[in-house]
Amino acid sequence: MIRVKGNTTQTKKTVFERYENTEGIFDCSDTESLIGKHVLLVDDVLTTGSTLEACIQTLLKIPGIKVSVFALAVA
C-alpha cells in the first residue's frame, strides 16, 4: 500500500468525517503480485476503521484477493 494523497489529522473528527478524510488516499503499487492472494492488514489501534476501510476498498479491486484484518488494540 502506498499513500497517494495526504489527509488532515483524524483527531476530533466524527466517524463520517474520518471516512471522508481517508477516501482515495491509498493505492497498491504492485497489484499483479496480489491476484488471488490472501492479504493480512495489521493496524496498531482500531478506532473507527476508516483507514483500514480505505485500504480494503483499494485491495478489493484486485481479482481474487481475500483480505483479513488484525488490530493490536481497539479504542
Residue pairs with C-beta under 8 A, 6 or more apart in sequence:
1 26
1 27
1 28
1 29
1 55
1 58
1 59
2 26
2 27
2 28
2 29
3 25
3 26
4 24
4 25
4 26
4 27
5 24
5 25
6 25
7 21
7 22
7 25
8 21
10 18
10 21
10 22
10 47
10 48
10 50
10 51
13 21
15 48
15 50
18 47
18 48
18 50
19 48
19 50
19 53
21 50
22 50
22 51
22 53
22 54
23 54
24 54
25 54
26 54
26 55
26 58
27 58
28 34
28 58
28 59
28 61
28 62
31 61
31 62
34 59
34 62
34 65
35 62
35 63
35 64
35 65
36 63
36 64
36 65
37 64
37 65
37 66
38 65
38 66
38 67
38 68
39 59
39 65
39 66
39 67
39 68
40 68
40 69
40 70
41 52
41 55
41 56
41 59
41 67
41 68
41 69
41 70
42 69
42 70
42 71
42 72
43 51
43 52
43 69
43 70
43 71
43 72
44 71
44 72
44 73
45 71
45 72
45 73
45 74
45 75
46 52
46 71
46 73
46 74
46 75
47 74
47 75
52 69
52 71
56 67
56 69
59 65
59 67
60 67
